[in-house]
Amino acid sequence: MPKRNPKVRENADLPGLRTFARPGSRAFRAYYAQQRRKDRKEARVSPLLLDTYPGAAAAYSLRSLSNSLAGSPVVRVRRSSDNAEQDFTATGITSGSLVSFCGSGDGLVTTWYDQSGDGNDATQTTAASQPKIVDAGALVTEGGKAALDFDGVDDGMVVPSAMNLTGLNGLSTFGVAAKTGGFRFFQKGDGLGIDSYAYFSSFDAFPLMTGSNFNTNDVGSVENDGLLKISSGTFTPNGDLRSYLNNTIIQDIQNAAPISANTDDLTIGFRKLSGGQGFFLGQILELIIYPSDQSTNRVGIETNINNHYGIF
C-alpha cells in the first residue's frame, strides 16, 4: 500500500483541493507546531517600528515596538478587587489574559514601560490617579485597539526628570490618541518658558508646541471630537517646527524658539503648571519621542503606525 502524506492529501472528488489531517491527531499537532515555529521565525525577522526607525528616547505603546523587547511587558496593571499587580506583554493584553486577571473589576495601569531601551518608564503610584485599561471586566479599546483611559479629573503618569530631552539636536514626537476634553496629551516643562514642549493642547489643534510658541499658538479649533488621531511633530535644530494630524500638515513655523535643557518631569495625561494642573480626557494608545529631527522618516513612521491602527 502506498504511503500517504500524513499532513495533507488531495480531495478525491475535487482534485487540487487539500484536506488536512484530523484535528487532534499526531499529524495535525505536528503540522500546527510547524506553523507556530514558522510564525515565530517570521516575527523575529519582521522589523517592528523601532527596529526600522531606532533612536527613540521614550516609547510607550500597548503593542510591541521592538523585536528585541517583544517578550517583555508593556504595562503593569493593578486589579481593583484586591490590589494585586501583574506585568503584561502586548500578547497578554490581546489574548484575554489581562481581562482574566482583572475579573469583573477594573484594571489600572501603575507602569507604562518604555520600549526604547532607555528605561524611561512612566509610573503612577497614587491609586486614584491611575488610568484604566480594563473597565468593569471589559478591555478599554479605541478604534478596536487596546487603550489607556484618562478621566480628565486626576489621571496621569510621570516620567522622572532624569530624562533630560531637549530640542537642541532636534525633536520629534508621534502619538496616537482620542481626545474628548481636558488639557494636553503630554508635556515636559511648565508650558511657560523656552524649556518646554507638549502637544494636544486644550486650546488648539497643533500637535507640537515649543518654547514661546505656547503663547503664539494658543488659537484655533479645539480637538475635542473624540476621534482617534495620529498626532506628530518635528522640530529641526535650526528651529523649523512642523505639526501634523493624520499625515496632514497643520502648522509650519520657521525659527521657532529653541528648547533648552530642563529638570521637569515628562507628564502623560496631564500638564503641570506653577498655578495648578490640567488633565487630559480621552484615550491614549501610543507615544514615541525622538531626541532628533525625524523629518525624513516621518512618513515612514506614520505609515507604520497607521498600518497597525487603521486611522486614515
Secondary structure as GFF3:
##gff-version 3
##sequence-region A 1 312
A	DSSP	beta_strand	8	10	.	.	.	ID=ss1
A	DSSP	beta_strand	18	20	.	.	.	ID=ss2
A	DSSP	alpha_helix	26	45	.	.	.	ID=ss3
A	DSSP	alpha_helix	49	52	.	.	.	ID=ss4
A	DSSP	beta_strand	58	61	.	.	.	ID=ss5
A	DSSP	three_ten_helix	67	69	.	.	.	ID=ss6
A	DSSP	beta_strand	75	79	.	.	.	ID=ss7
A	DSSP	beta_strand	85	88	.	.	.	ID=ss8
A	DSSP	alpha_helix	90	94	.	.	.	ID=ss9
A	DSSP	alpha_helix	97	102	.	.	.	ID=ss10
A	DSSP	beta_strand	107	112	.	.	.	ID=ss11
A	DSSP	beta_strand	122	123	.	.	.	ID=ss12
A	DSSP	three_ten_helix	127	129	.	.	.	ID=ss13
A	DSSP	beta_strand	132	135	.	.	.	ID=ss14
A	DSSP	beta_strand	138	139	.	.	.	ID=ss15
A	DSSP	beta_strand	141	142	.	.	.	ID=ss16
A	DSSP	beta_strand	145	146	.	.	.	ID=ss17
A	DSSP	beta_strand	148	151	.	.	.	ID=ss18
A	DSSP	beta_strand	157	159	.	.	.	ID=ss19
A	DSSP	beta_strand	171	182	.	.	.	ID=ss20
A	DSSP	beta_strand	186	188	.	.	.	ID=ss21
A	DSSP	beta_strand	197	199	.	.	.	ID=ss22
A	DSSP	beta_strand	209	210	.	.	.	ID=ss23
A	DSSP	alpha_helix	213	216	.	.	.	ID=ss24
A	DSSP	beta_strand	228	235	.	.	.	ID=ss25
A	DSSP	beta_strand	241	245	.	.	.	ID=ss26
A	DSSP	beta_strand	248	253	.	.	.	ID=ss27
A	DSSP	beta_strand	266	268	.	.	.	ID=ss28
A	DSSP	beta_strand	270	273	.	.	.	ID=ss29
A	DSSP	beta_strand	276	290	.	.	.	ID=ss30
A	DSSP	three_ten_helix	295	297	.	.	.	ID=ss31
A	DSSP	alpha_helix	298	309	.	.	.	ID=ss32
###
